[in-house]
Amino acid sequence: MTIPVEPINGSDLERLVTVLLNLSGCVHTMIEAELDSGISGLRVIDDVADSVWQLLAPVAEHHEDAEIAAALGILAEASLLLAHGIGMDDAFEAA
């Protein structure tokens, strides 16, 4: 199944940026919902991580481990580059 991602005629990098913004917007909404319900601190992160895991479980069921590992590598690299770009190198540790 191919899911159309804007910009349709853009580069893969442009579409990756769109997907990352969409994902971060979803996670932000989940975090805000936790905060609005009175939950705070690390519990917010734990609850959101559990929810994201449950919601993404079908992705792991429909893709091979190697595909998931490849996506993980790209997203981890993107996280490190973005953190560096905004001066948050200390937030992530590269292995």
PDB file of N, CA, C and O in Angstrom:
ATOM      1  N   MET A   1       0.840  -1.172   0.000  1.00  0.00           N
ATOM      2  CA  MET A   1       0.000   0.000   0.000  1.00  0.00           C
ATOM      3  C   MET A   1       0.887   1.237   0.000  1.00  0.00           C
ATOM      4  O   MET A   1       1.807   1.358   0.810  1.00  0.00           O
ATOM      5  N   THR A   2       0.605   2.137  -0.901  1.00  0.00           N
ATOM      6  CA  THR A   2       1.331   3.399  -0.961  1.00  0.00           C
ATOM      7  C   THR A   2       0.424   4.497  -0.424  1.00  0.00           C
ATOM      8  O   THR A   2      -0.699   4.676  -0.895  1.00  0.00           O
ATOM      9  N   ILE A   3       0.914   5.213   0.545  1.00  0.00           N
ATOM     10  CA  ILE A   3       0.164   6.312   1.135  1.00  0.00           C
ATOM     11  C   ILE A   3       0.687   7.600   0.528  1.00  0.00           C
ATOM     12  O   ILE A   3       1.879   7.889   0.630  1.00  0.00           O
ATOM     13  N   PRO A   4      -0.186   8.383  -0.104  1.00  0.00           N
ATOM     14  CA  PRO A   4       0.288   9.633  -0.698  1.00  0.00           C
ATOM     15  C   PRO A   4       0.707  10.631   0.384  1.00  0.00           C
ATOM     16  O   PRO A   4      -0.003  10.838   1.368  1.00  0.00           O
ATOM     17  N   VAL A   5       1.866  11.237   0.181  1.00  0.00           N
ATOM     18  CA  VAL A   5       2.405  12.221   1.122  1.00  0.00           C
ATOM     19  C   VAL A   5       2.758  13.473   0.325  1.00  0.00           C
ATOM     20  O   VAL A   5       3.402  13.407  -0.722  1.00  0.00           O
ATOM     21  N   GLU A   6       2.325  14.598   0.841  1.00  0.00           N
ATOM     22  CA  GLU A   6       2.625  15.884   0.200  1.00  0.00           C
ATOM     23  C   GLU A   6       4.076  16.265   0.433  1.00  0.00           C
ATOM     24  O   GLU A   6       4.619  15.899   1.475  1.00  0.00           O
ATOM     25  N   PRO A   7       4.719  16.955  -0.445  1.00  0.00           N
ATOM     26  CA  PRO A   7       4.243  17.319  -1.778  1.00  0.00           C
ATOM     27  C   PRO A   7       4.374  16.122  -2.726  1.00  0.00           C
ATOM     28  O   PRO A   7       5.437  15.511  -2.834  1.00  0.00           O
ATOM     29  N   ILE A   8       3.300  15.812  -3.390  1.00  0.00           N
ATOM     30  CA  ILE A   8       3.250  14.627  -4.258  1.00  0.00           C
ATOM     31  C   ILE A   8       4.392  14.619  -5.255  1.00  0.00           C
ATOM     32  O   ILE A   8       4.999  13.571  -5.474  1.00  0.00           O
ATOM     33  N   ASN A   9       4.702  15.741  -5.861  1.00  0.00           N
ATOM     34  CA  ASN A   9       5.781  15.813  -6.851  1.00  0.00           C
ATOM     35  C   ASN A   9       7.099  16.275  -6.247  1.00  0.00           C
ATOM     36  O   ASN A   9       8.036  16.608  -6.973  1.00  0.00           O
ATOM     37  N   GLY A  10       7.174  16.296  -4.911  1.00  0.00           N
ATOM     38  CA  GLY A  10       8.399  16.725  -4.241  1.00  0.00           C
ATOM     39  C   GLY A  10       9.385  15.575  -4.104  1.00  0.00           C
ATOM     40  O   GLY A  10       9.129  14.446  -4.522  1.00  0.00           O
ATOM     41  N   SER A  11      10.501  15.902  -3.514  1.00  0.00           N
ATOM     42  CA  SER A  11      11.542  14.893  -3.287  1.00  0.00           C
ATOM     43  C   SER A  11      11.155  14.009  -2.096  1.00  0.00           C
ATOM     44  O   SER A  11      10.263  14.346  -1.318  1.00  0.00           O
ATOM     45  N   ASP A  12      11.835  12.890  -1.975  1.00  0.00           N
ATOM     46  CA  ASP A  12      11.607  12.027  -0.821  1.00  0.00           C
ATOM     47  C   ASP A  12      11.938  12.757   0.477  1.00  0.00           C
ATOM     48  O   ASP A  12      11.265  12.551   1.487  1.00  0.00           O
ATOM     49  N   LEU A  13      12.951  13.596   0.464  1.00  0.00           N
ATOM     50  CA  LEU A  13      13.302  14.364   1.666  1.00  0.00           C
ATOM     51  C   LEU A  13      12.171  15.319   2.043  1.00  0.00           C
ATOM     52  O   LEU A  13      11.846  15.463   3.221  1.00  0.00           O
ATOM     53  N   GLU A  14      11.580  15.964   1.058  1.00  0.00           N
ATOM     54  CA  GLU A  14      10.456  16.858   1.342  1.00  0.00           C
ATOM     55  C   GLU A  14       9.289  16.079   1.949  1.00  0.00           C
ATOM     56  O   GLU A  14       8.641  16.560   2.878  1.00  0.00           O
ATOM     57  N   ARG A  15       9.024  14.901   1.440  1.00  0.00           N
ATOM     58  CA  ARG A  15       7.938  14.074   1.980  1.00  0.00           C
ATOM     59  C   ARG A  15       8.300  13.541   3.360  1.00  0.00           C
ATOM     60  O   ARG A  15       7.420  13.395   4.208  1.00  0.00           O
ATOM     61  N   LEU A  16       9.574  13.248   3.605  1.00  0.00           N
ATOM     62  CA  LEU A  16      10.007  12.824   4.940  1.00  0.00           C
ATOM     63  C   LEU A  16       9.761  13.948   5.948  1.00  0.00           C
ATOM     64  O   LEU A  16       9.298  13.693   7.060  1.00  0.00           O
ATOM     65  N   VAL A  17      10.063  15.175   5.570  1.00  0.00           N
ATOM     66  CA  VAL A  17       9.819  16.321   6.445  1.00  0.00           C
ATOM     67  C   VAL A  17       8.326  16.414   6.761  1.00  0.00           C
ATOM     68  O   VAL A  17       7.952  16.644   7.911  1.00  0.00           O
ATOM     69  N   THR A  18       7.478  16.240   5.762  1.00  0.00           N
ATOM     70  CA  THR A  18       6.029  16.272   5.981  1.00  0.00           C
ATOM     71  C   THR A  18       5.609  15.203   6.977  1.00  0.00           C
ATOM     72  O   THR A  18       4.837  15.477   7.895  1.00  0.00           O
ATOM     73  N   VAL A  19       6.110  13.993   6.802  1.00  0.00           N
ATOM     74  CA  VAL A  19       5.755  12.896   7.699  1.00  0.00           C
ATOM     75  C   VAL A  19       6.247  13.175   9.116  1.00  0.00           C
ATOM     76  O   VAL A  19       5.523  12.929  10.081  1.00  0.00           O
ATOM     77  N   LEU A  20       7.463  13.684   9.249  1.00  0.00           N
ATOM     78  CA  LEU A  20       7.989  14.005  10.579  1.00  0.00           C
ATOM     79  C   LEU A  20       7.155  15.089  11.264  1.00  0.00           C
ATOM     80  O   LEU A  20       6.891  15.008  12.464  1.00  0.00           O
ATOM     81  N   LEU A  21       6.744  16.095  10.507  1.00  0.00           N
ATOM     82  CA  LEU A  21       5.896  17.142  11.085  1.00  0.00           C
ATOM     83  C   LEU A  21       4.538  16.580  11.492  1.00  0.00           C
ATOM     84  O   LEU A  21       4.010  16.936  12.546  1.00  0.00           O
ATOM     85  N   ASN A  22       3.974  15.709  10.668  1.00  0.00           N
ATOM     86  CA  ASN A  22       2.696  15.077  11.010  1.00  0.00           C
ATOM     87  C   ASN A  22       2.828  14.247  12.278  1.00  0.00           C
ATOM     88  O   ASN A  22       1.992  14.339  13.177  1.00  0.00           O
ATOM     89  N   LEU A  23       3.884  13.432  12.349  1.00  0.00           N
ATOM     90  CA  LEU A  23       4.115  12.600  13.530  1.00  0.00           C
ATOM     91  C   LEU A  23       4.325  13.444  14.782  1.00  0.00           C
ATOM     92  O   LEU A  23       3.753  13.163  15.835  1.00  0.00           O
ATOM     93  N   SER A  24       5.142  14.471  14.658  1.00  0.00           N
ATOM     94  CA  SER A  24       5.410  15.298  15.839  1.00  0.00           C
ATOM     95  C   SER A  24       4.150  16.031  16.277  1.00  0.00           C
ATOM     96  O   SER A  24       3.947  16.241  17.473  1.00  0.00           O
ATOM     97  N   GLY A  25       3.306  16.421  15.338  1.00  0.00           N
ATOM     98  CA  GLY A  25       2.038  17.050  15.683  1.00  0.00           C
ATOM     99  C   GLY A  25       1.124  16.101  16.439  1.00  0.00           C
ATOM    100  O   GLY A  25       0.464  16.502  17.398  1.00  0.00           O
ATOM    101  N   CYS A  26       1.081  14.845  16.012  1.00  0.00           N
ATOM    102  CA  CYS A  26       0.269  13.837  16.711  1.00  0.00           C
ATOM    103  C   CYS A  26       0.779  13.622  18.137  1.00  0.00           C
ATOM    104  O   CYS A  26      -0.005  13.595  19.086  1.00  0.00           O
ATOM    105  N   VAL A  27       2.084  13.472  18.278  1.00  0.00           N
ATOM    106  CA  VAL A  27       2.670  13.253  19.603  1.00  0.00           C
ATOM    107  C   VAL A  27       2.437  14.482  20.486  1.00  0.00           C
ATOM    108  O   VAL A  27       2.139  14.347  21.673  1.00  0.00           O
ATOM    109  N   HIS A  28       2.573  15.667  19.913  1.00  0.00           N
ATOM    110  CA  HIS A  28       2.319  16.892  20.674  1.00  0.00           C
ATOM    111  C   HIS A  28       0.874  16.905  21.193  1.00  0.00           C
ATOM    112  O   HIS A  28       0.628  17.248  22.349  1.00  0.00           O
ATOM    113  N   THR A  29      -0.057  16.535  20.344  1.00  0.00           N
ATOM    114  CA  THR A  29      -1.461  16.487  20.750  1.00  0.00           C
ATOM    115  C   THR A  29      -1.669  15.485  21.878  1.00  0.00           C
ATOM    116  O   THR A  29      -2.433  15.746  22.808  1.00  0.00           O
ATOM    117  N   MET A  30      -0.999  14.348  21.802  1.00  0.00           N
ATOM    118  CA  MET A  30      -1.099  13.338  22.856  1.00  0.00           C
ATOM    119  C   MET A  30      -0.523  13.864  24.166  1.00  0.00           C
ATOM    120  O   MET A  30      -1.108  13.649  25.227  1.00  0.00           O
ATOM    121  N   ILE A  31       0.602  14.544  24.104  1.00  0.00           N
ATOM    122  CA  ILE A  31       1.224  15.117  25.306  1.00  0.00           C
ATOM    123  C   ILE A  31       0.308  16.176  25.908  1.00  0.00           C
ATOM    124  O   ILE A  31       0.107  16.195  27.123  1.00  0.00           O
ATOM    125  N   GLU A  32      -0.245  17.051  25.086  1.00  0.00           N
ATOM    126  CA  GLU A  32      -1.148  18.089  25.576  1.00  0.00           C
ATOM    127  C   GLU A  32      -2.372  17.479  26.255  1.00  0.00           C
ATOM    128  O   GLU A  32      -2.830  17.990  27.277  1.00  0.00           O
ATOM    129  N   ALA A  33      -2.903  16.396  25.699  1.00  0.00           N
ATOM    130  CA  ALA A  33      -4.064  15.735  26.309  1.00  0.00           C
ATOM    131  C   ALA A  33      -3.712  15.192  27.694  1.00  0.00           C
ATOM    132  O   ALA A  33      -4.517  15.279  28.621  1.00  0.00           O
ATOM    133  N   GLU A  34      -2.510  14.631  27.831  1.00  0.00           N
ATOM    134  CA  GLU A  34      -2.064  14.133  29.138  1.00  0.00           C
ATOM    135  C   GLU A  34      -1.939  15.296  30.132  1.00  0.00           C
ATOM    136  O   GLU A  34      -2.405  15.201  31.267  1.00  0.00           O
ATOM    137  N   LEU A  35      -1.311  16.385  29.699  1.00  0.00           N
ATOM    138  CA  LEU A  35      -1.134  17.537  30.574  1.00  0.00           C
ATOM    139  C   LEU A  35      -2.484  18.140  30.966  1.00  0.00           C
ATOM    140  O   LEU A  35      -2.685  18.537  32.114  1.00  0.00           O
ATOM    141  N   ASP A  36      -3.406  18.205  30.005  1.00  0.00           N
ATOM    142  CA  ASP A  36      -4.734  18.754  30.283  1.00  0.00           C
ATOM    143  C   ASP A  36      -5.507  17.903  31.285  1.00  0.00           C
ATOM    144  O   ASP A  36      -6.393  18.403  31.978  1.00  0.00           O
ATOM    145  N   SER A  37      -5.166  16.606  31.359  1.00  0.00           N
ATOM    146  CA  SER A  37      -5.860  15.730  32.304  1.00  0.00           C
ATOM    147  C   SER A  37      -5.220  15.765  33.692  1.00  0.00           C
ATOM    148  O   SER A  37      -5.647  15.054  34.601  1.00  0.00           O
ATOM    149  N   GLY A  38      -4.188  16.603  33.844  1.00  0.00           N
ATOM    150  CA  GLY A  38      -3.564  16.765  35.148  1.00  0.00           C
ATOM    151  C   GLY A  38      -2.347  15.896  35.386  1.00  0.00           C
ATOM    152  O   GLY A  38      -1.757  15.948  36.465  1.00  0.00           O
ATOM    153  N   ILE A  39      -1.960  15.108  34.414  1.00  0.00           N
ATOM    154  CA  ILE A  39      -0.775  14.261  34.542  1.00  0.00           C
ATOM    155  C   ILE A  39       0.452  15.118  34.228  1.00  0.00           C
ATOM    156  O   ILE A  39       0.396  15.993  33.364  1.00  0.00           O
ATOM    157  N   SER A  40       1.556  14.868  34.928  1.00  0.00           N
ATOM    158  CA  SER A  40       2.755  15.664  34.691  1.00  0.00           C
ATOM    159  C   SER A  40       4.012  14.815  34.837  1.00  0.00           C
ATOM    160  O   SER A  40       3.955  13.647  35.220  1.00  0.00           O
ATOM    161  N   GLY A  41       5.134  15.425  34.526  1.00  0.00           N
ATOM    162  CA  GLY A  41       6.429  14.777  34.701  1.00  0.00           C
ATOM    163  C   GLY A  41       6.643  13.588  33.783  1.00  0.00           C
ATOM    164  O   GLY A  41       6.083  13.504  32.690  1.00  0.00           O
ATOM    165  N   LEU A  42       7.470  12.674  34.261  1.00  0.00           N
ATOM    166  CA  LEU A  42       7.819  11.494  33.462  1.00  0.00           C
ATOM    167  C   LEU A  42       6.611  10.614  33.154  1.00  0.00           C
ATOM    168  O   LEU A  42       6.625   9.858  32.182  1.00  0.00           O
ATOM    169  N   ARG A  43       5.580  10.708  33.967  1.00  0.00           N
ATOM    170  CA  ARG A  43       4.371   9.919  33.719  1.00  0.00           C
ATOM    171  C   ARG A  43       3.778  10.266  32.354  1.00  0.00           C
ATOM    172  O   ARG A  43       3.259   9.388  31.664  1.00  0.00           O
ATOM    173  N   VAL A  44       3.850  11.544  31.958  1.00  0.00           N
ATOM    174  CA  VAL A  44       3.351  11.957  30.642  1.00  0.00           C
ATOM    175  C   VAL A  44       4.101  11.200  29.551  1.00  0.00           C
ATOM    176  O   VAL A  44       3.491  10.639  28.640  1.00  0.00           O
ATOM    177  N   ILE A  45       5.412  11.188  29.652  1.00  0.00           N
ATOM    178  CA  ILE A  45       6.230  10.519  28.637  1.00  0.00           C
ATOM    179  C   ILE A  45       5.932   9.025  28.624  1.00  0.00           C
ATOM    180  O   ILE A  45       5.784   8.432  27.555  1.00  0.00           O
ATOM    181  N   ASP A  46       5.843   8.414  29.798  1.00  0.00           N
ATOM    182  CA  ASP A  46       5.539   6.982  29.879  1.00  0.00           C
ATOM    183  C   ASP A  46       4.189   6.667  29.248  1.00  0.00           C
ATOM    184  O   ASP A  46       4.070   5.725  28.464  1.00  0.00           O
ATOM    185  N   ASP A  47       3.168   7.458  29.592  1.00  0.00           N
ATOM    186  CA  ASP A  47       1.828   7.212  29.056  1.00  0.00           C
ATOM    187  C   ASP A  47       1.785   7.395  27.546  1.00  0.00           C
ATOM    188  O   ASP A  47       1.198   6.581  26.832  1.00  0.00           O
ATOM    189  N   VAL A  48       2.408   8.466  27.063  1.00  0.00           N
ATOM    190  CA  VAL A  48       2.413   8.711  25.620  1.00  0.00           C
ATOM    191  C   VAL A  48       3.209   7.628  24.898  1.00  0.00           C
ATOM    192  O   VAL A  48       2.795   7.162  23.836  1.00  0.00           O
ATOM    193  N   ALA A  49       4.339   7.226  25.458  1.00  0.00           N
ATOM    194  CA  ALA A  49       5.135   6.155  24.842  1.00  0.00           C
ATOM    195  C   ALA A  49       4.323   4.867  24.757  1.00  0.00           C
ATOM    196  O   ALA A  49       4.359   4.182  23.734  1.00  0.00           O
ATOM    197  N   ASP A  50       3.594   4.530  25.814  1.00  0.00           N
ATOM    198  CA  ASP A  50       2.749   3.327  25.783  1.00  0.00           C
ATOM    199  C   ASP A  50       1.675   3.444  24.708  1.00  0.00           C
ATOM    200  O   ASP A  50       1.423   2.489  23.973  1.00  0.00           O
ATOM    201  N   SER A  51       1.048   4.602  24.616  1.00  0.00           N
ATOM    202  CA  SER A  51       0.008   4.803  23.607  1.00  0.00           C
ATOM    203  C   SER A  51       0.573   4.721  22.192  1.00  0.00           C
ATOM    204  O   SER A  51      -0.016   4.087  21.317  1.00  0.00           O
ATOM    205  N   VAL A  52       1.713   5.363  21.975  1.00  0.00           N
ATOM    206  CA  VAL A  52       2.339   5.320  20.648  1.00  0.00           C
ATOM    207  C   VAL A  52       2.700   3.886  20.294  1.00  0.00           C
ATOM    208  O   VAL A  52       2.480   3.454  19.163  1.00  0.00           O
ATOM    209  N   TRP A  53       3.252   3.141  21.251  1.00  0.00           N
ATOM    210  CA  TRP A  53       3.609   1.746  21.004  1.00  0.00           C
ATOM    211  C   TRP A  53       2.375   0.952  20.582  1.00  0.00           C
ATOM    212  O   TRP A  53       2.423   0.202  19.607  1.00  0.00           O
ATOM    213  N   GLN A  54       1.284   1.112  21.302  1.00  0.00           N
ATOM    214  CA  GLN A  54       0.057   0.381  20.973  1.00  0.00           C
ATOM    215  C   GLN A  54      -0.480   0.768  19.592  1.00  0.00           C
ATOM    216  O   GLN A  54      -0.909  -0.087  18.818  1.00  0.00           O
ATOM    217  N   LEU A  55      -0.447   2.061  19.301  1.00  0.00           N
ATOM    218  CA  LEU A  55      -0.967   2.523  18.017  1.00  0.00           C
ATOM    219  C   LEU A  55      -0.088   2.107  16.836  1.00  0.00           C
ATOM    220  O   LEU A  55      -0.586   1.908  15.728  1.00  0.00           O
ATOM    221  N   LEU A  56       1.217   1.976  17.074  1.00  0.00           N
ATOM    222  CA  LEU A  56       2.138   1.599  15.992  1.00  0.00           C
ATOM    223  C   LEU A  56       2.372   0.097  15.891  1.00  0.00           C
ATOM    224  O   LEU A  56       3.033  -0.353  14.955  1.00  0.00           O
ATOM    225  N   ALA A  57       1.856  -0.683  16.819  1.00  0.00           N
ATOM    226  CA  ALA A  57       2.068  -2.131  16.786  1.00  0.00           C
ATOM    227  C   ALA A  57       1.703  -2.750  15.432  1.00  0.00           C
ATOM    228  O   ALA A  57       2.430  -3.629  14.968  1.00  0.00           O
ATOM    229  N   PRO A  58       0.619  -2.336  14.781  1.00  0.00           N
ATOM    230  CA  PRO A  58       0.315  -2.923  13.466  1.00  0.00           C
ATOM    231  C   PRO A  58       1.403  -2.696  12.424  1.00  0.00           C
ATOM    232  O   PRO A  58       1.558  -3.504  11.508  1.00  0.00           O
ATOM    233  N   VAL A  59       2.157  -1.608  12.551  1.00  0.00           N
ATOM    234  CA  VAL A  59       3.255  -1.370  11.606  1.00  0.00           C
ATOM    235  C   VAL A  59       4.265  -2.503  11.706  1.00  0.00           C
ATOM    236  O   VAL A  59       4.727  -3.022  10.690  1.00  0.00           O
ATOM    237  N   ALA A  60       4.610  -2.887  12.938  1.00  0.00           N
ATOM    238  CA  ALA A  60       5.573  -3.973  13.143  1.00  0.00           C
ATOM    239  C   ALA A  60       5.026  -5.309  12.661  1.00  0.00           C
ATOM    240  O   ALA A  60       5.787  -6.172  12.223  1.00  0.00           O
ATOM    241  N   GLU A  61       3.719  -5.483  12.738  1.00  0.00           N
ATOM    242  CA  GLU A  61       3.110  -6.731  12.286  1.00  0.00           C
ATOM    243  C   GLU A  61       3.111  -6.871  10.773  1.00  0.00           C
ATOM    244  O   GLU A  61       3.068  -7.984  10.248  1.00  0.00           O
ATOM    245  N   HIS A  62       3.161  -5.739  10.069  1.00  0.00           N
ATOM    246  CA  HIS A  62       3.057  -5.762   8.611  1.00  0.00           C
ATOM    247  C   HIS A  62       4.376  -5.508   7.894  1.00  0.00           C
ATOM    248  O   HIS A  62       4.407  -5.415   6.667  1.00  0.00           O
ATOM    249  N   HIS A  63       5.457  -5.397   8.642  1.00  0.00           N
ATOM    250  CA  HIS A  63       6.770  -5.156   8.040  1.00  0.00           C
ATOM    251  C   HIS A  63       7.800  -6.081   8.663  1.00  0.00           C
ATOM    252  O   HIS A  63       7.692  -6.474   9.825  1.00  0.00           O
ATOM    253  N   GLU A  64       8.794  -6.417   7.869  1.00  0.00           N
ATOM    254  CA  GLU A  64       9.888  -7.267   8.337  1.00  0.00           C
ATOM    255  C   GLU A  64      10.751  -6.488   9.326  1.00  0.00           C
ATOM    256  O   GLU A  64      10.788  -5.258   9.312  1.00  0.00           O
ATOM    257  N   ASP A  65      11.444  -7.236  10.183  1.00  0.00           N
ATOM    258  CA  ASP A  65      12.329  -6.606  11.165  1.00  0.00           C
ATOM    259  C   ASP A  65      13.366  -5.712  10.491  1.00  0.00           C
ATOM    260  O   ASP A  65      13.708  -4.652  11.016  1.00  0.00           O
ATOM    261  N   ALA A  66      13.867  -6.133   9.332  1.00  0.00           N
ATOM    262  CA  ALA A  66      14.882  -5.341   8.626  1.00  0.00           C
ATOM    263  C   ALA A  66      14.316  -4.007   8.157  1.00  0.00           C
ATOM    264  O   ALA A  66      15.027  -3.002   8.160  1.00  0.00           O
ATOM    265  N   GLU A  67      13.053  -3.983   7.755  1.00  0.00           N
ATOM    266  CA  GLU A  67      12.426  -2.727   7.339  1.00  0.00           C
ATOM    267  C   GLU A  67      12.265  -1.781   8.527  1.00  0.00           C
ATOM    268  O   GLU A  67      12.516  -0.581   8.415  1.00  0.00           O
ATOM    269  N   ILE A  68      11.850  -2.329   9.653  1.00  0.00           N
ATOM    270  CA  ILE A  68      11.697  -1.520  10.859  1.00  0.00           C
ATOM    271  C   ILE A  68      13.062  -0.984  11.292  1.00  0.00           C
ATOM    272  O   ILE A  68      13.179   0.180  11.675  1.00  0.00           O
ATOM    273  N   ALA A  69      14.089  -1.827  11.232  1.00  0.00           N
ATOM    274  CA  ALA A  69      15.442  -1.402  11.612  1.00  0.00           C
ATOM    275  C   ALA A  69      15.949  -0.299  10.693  1.00  0.00           C
ATOM    276  O   ALA A  69      16.603   0.635  11.157  1.00  0.00           O
ATOM    277  N   ALA A  70      15.659  -0.391   9.396  1.00  0.00           N
ATOM    278  CA  ALA A  70      16.090   0.652   8.453  1.00  0.00           C
ATOM    279  C   ALA A  70      15.397   1.975   8.764  1.00  0.00           C
ATOM    280  O   ALA A  70      16.035   3.027   8.762  1.00  0.00           O
ATOM    281  N   ALA A  71      14.103   1.922   9.027  1.00  0.00           N
ATOM    282  CA  ALA A  71      13.362   3.142   9.380  1.00  0.00           C
ATOM    283  C   ALA A  71      13.895   3.719  10.686  1.00  0.00           C
ATOM    284  O   ALA A  71      14.055   4.933  10.810  1.00  0.00           O
ATOM    285  N   LEU A  72      14.165   2.863  11.649  1.00  0.00           N
ATOM    286  CA  LEU A  72      14.720   3.295  12.930  1.00  0.00           C
ATOM    287  C   LEU A  72      16.041   4.028  12.731  1.00  0.00           C
ATOM    288  O   LEU A  72      16.268   5.083  13.324  1.00  0.00           O
ATOM    289  N   GLY A  73      16.904   3.470  11.901  1.00  0.00           N
ATOM    290  CA  GLY A  73      18.204   4.097  11.651  1.00  0.00           C
ATOM    291  C   GLY A  73      18.070   5.477  11.044  1.00  0.00           C
ATOM    292  O   GLY A  73      18.774   6.402  11.448  1.00  0.00           O
ATOM    293  N   ILE A  74      17.178   5.631  10.080  1.00  0.00           N
ATOM    294  CA  ILE A  74      16.971   6.928   9.435  1.00  0.00           C
ATOM    295  C   ILE A  74      16.395   7.926  10.426  1.00  0.00           C
ATOM    296  O   ILE A  74      16.846   9.070  10.486  1.00  0.00           O
ATOM    297  N   LEU A  75      15.404   7.507  11.205  1.00  0.00           N
ATOM    298  CA  LEU A  75      14.787   8.416  12.167  1.00  0.00           C
ATOM    299  C   LEU A  75      15.747   8.787  13.299  1.00  0.00           C
ATOM    300  O   LEU A  75      15.740   9.924  13.771  1.00  0.00           O
ATOM    301  N   ALA A  76      16.566   7.838  13.731  1.00  0.00           N
ATOM    302  CA  ALA A  76      17.554   8.134  14.770  1.00  0.00           C
ATOM    303  C   ALA A  76      18.579   9.144  14.258  1.00  0.00           C
ATOM    304  O   ALA A  76      18.949  10.078  14.968  1.00  0.00           O
ATOM    305  N   GLU A  77      19.031   8.950  13.027  1.00  0.00           N
ATOM    306  CA  GLU A  77      19.983   9.892  12.434  1.00  0.00           C
ATOM    307  C   GLU A  77      19.346  11.279  12.293  1.00  0.00           C
ATOM    308  O   GLU A  77      19.985  12.292  12.576  1.00  0.00           O
ATOM    309  N   ALA A  78      18.093  11.315  11.856  1.00  0.00           N
ATOM    310  CA  ALA A  78      17.386  12.588  11.727  1.00  0.00           C
ATOM    311  C   ALA A  78      17.262  13.272  13.088  1.00  0.00           C
ATOM    312  O   ALA A  78      17.434  14.487  13.187  1.00  0.00           O
ATOM    313  N   SER A  79      16.966  12.501  14.139  1.00  0.00           N
ATOM    314  CA  SER A  79      16.859  13.065  15.489  1.00  0.00           C
ATOM    315  C   SER A  79      18.172  13.705  15.920  1.00  0.00           C
ATOM    316  O   SER A  79      18.181  14.813  16.456  1.00  0.00           O
ATOM    317  N   LEU A  80      19.282  13.006  15.687  1.00  0.00           N
ATOM    318  CA  LEU A  80      20.590  13.549  16.063  1.00  0.00           C
ATOM    319  C   LEU A  80      20.922  14.820  15.284  1.00  0.00           C
ATOM    320  O   LEU A  80      21.440  15.783  15.849  1.00  0.00           O
ATOM    321  N   LEU A  81      20.622  14.818  13.990  1.00  0.00           N
ATOM    322  CA  LEU A  81      20.909  15.997  13.174  1.00  0.00           C
ATOM    323  C   LEU A  81      20.057  17.186  13.583  1.00  0.00           C
ATOM    324  O   LEU A  81      20.553  18.311  13.652  1.00  0.00           O
ATOM    325  N   LEU A  82      18.773  16.948  13.856  1.00  0.00           N
ATOM    326  CA  LEU A  82      17.904  18.036  14.300  1.00  0.00           C
ATOM    327  C   LEU A  82      18.345  18.565  15.658  1.00  0.00           C
ATOM    328  O   LEU A  82      18.387  19.777  15.871  1.00  0.00           O
ATOM    329  N   ALA A  83      18.672  17.665  16.575  1.00  0.00           N
ATOM    330  CA  ALA A  83      19.142  18.088  17.899  1.00  0.00           C
ATOM    331  C   ALA A  83      20.396  18.943  17.770  1.00  0.00           C
ATOM    332  O   ALA A  83      20.516  19.979  18.425  1.00  0.00           O
ATOM    333  N   HIS A  84      21.320  18.516  16.933  1.00  0.00           N
ATOM    334  CA  HIS A  84      22.541  19.286  16.707  1.00  0.00           C
ATOM    335  C   HIS A  84      22.212  20.659  16.121  1.00  0.00           C
ATOM    336  O   HIS A  84      22.780  21.673  16.526  1.00  0.00           O
ATOM    337  N   GLY A  85      21.295  20.673  15.173  1.00  0.00           N
ATOM    338  CA  GLY A  85      20.937  21.917  14.497  1.00  0.00           C
ATOM    339  C   GLY A  85      20.317  22.959  15.407  1.00  0.00           C
ATOM    340  O   GLY A  85      20.385  24.153  15.118  1.00  0.00           O
ATOM    341  N   ILE A  86      19.710  22.521  16.506  1.00  0.00           N
ATOM    342  CA  ILE A  86      19.102  23.479  17.436  1.00  0.00           C
ATOM    343  C   ILE A  86      19.879  23.569  18.747  1.00  0.00           C
ATOM    344  O   ILE A  86      19.380  24.097  19.740  1.00  0.00           O
ATOM    345  N   GLY A  87      21.103  23.048  18.739  1.00  0.00           N
ATOM    346  CA  GLY A  87      21.968  23.174  19.907  1.00  0.00           C
ATOM    347  C   GLY A  87      21.619  22.256  21.061  1.00  0.00           C
ATOM    348  O   GLY A  87      21.932  22.560  22.212  1.00  0.00           O
ATOM    349  N   MET A  88      20.976  21.141  20.770  1.00  0.00           N
ATOM    350  CA  MET A  88      20.612  20.197  21.828  1.00  0.00           C
ATOM    351  C   MET A  88      21.403  18.898  21.719  1.00  0.00           C
ATOM    352  O   MET A  88      20.862  17.813  21.932  1.00  0.00           O
ATOM    353  N   ASP A  89      22.682  19.015  21.386  1.00  0.00           N
ATOM    354  CA  ASP A  89      23.512  17.820  21.234  1.00  0.00           C
ATOM    355  C   ASP A  89      23.502  16.951  22.479  1.00  0.00           C
ATOM    356  O   ASP A  89      23.586  15.726  22.388  1.00  0.00           O
ATOM    357  N   ASP A  90      23.398  17.582  23.643  1.00  0.00           N
ATOM    358  CA  ASP A  90      23.435  16.834  24.897  1.00  0.00           C
ATOM    359  C   ASP A  90      22.164  16.026  25.152  1.00  0.00           C
ATOM    360  O   ASP A  90      22.155  15.150  26.017  1.00  0.00           O
ATOM    361  N   ALA A  91      21.095  16.308  24.413  1.00  0.00           N
ATOM    362  CA  ALA A  91      19.820  15.624  24.643  1.00  0.00           C
ATOM    363  C   ALA A  91      19.862  14.171  24.176  1.00  0.00           C
ATOM    364  O   ALA A  91      19.121  13.331  24.688  1.00  0.00           O
ATOM    365  N   PHE A  92      20.721  13.875  23.212  1.00  0.00           N
ATOM    366  CA  PHE A  92      20.816  12.536  22.660  1.00  0.00           C
ATOM    367  C   PHE A  92      22.270  12.104  22.678  1.00  0.00           C
ATOM    368  O   PHE A  92      23.171  12.917  22.473  1.00  0.00           O
ATOM    369  N   GLU A  93      22.488  10.851  22.920  1.00  0.00           N
ATOM    370  CA  GLU A  93      23.842  10.313  22.877  1.00  0.00           C
ATOM    371  C   GLU A  93      23.947   9.299  21.758  1.00  0.00           C
ATOM    372  O   GLU A  93      23.215   8.309  21.737  1.00  0.00           O
ATOM    373  N   ALA A  94      24.852   9.540  20.833  1.00  0.00           N
ATOM    374  CA  ALA A  94      25.094   8.573  19.762  1.00  0.00           C
ATOM    375  C   ALA A  94      25.933   7.434  20.331  1.00  0.00           C
ATOM    376  O   ALA A  94      26.874   7.665  21.090  1.00  0.00           O
ATOM    377  N   ALA A  95      25.594   6.227  19.966  1.00  0.00           N
ATOM    378  CA  ALA A  95      26.323   5.061  20.461  1.00  0.00           C
ATOM    379  C   ALA A  95      27.662   4.921  19.785  1.00  0.00           C
ATOM    380  O   ALA A  95      28.409   3.989  20.083  1.00  0.00           O
TER     381      ALA A  95
END
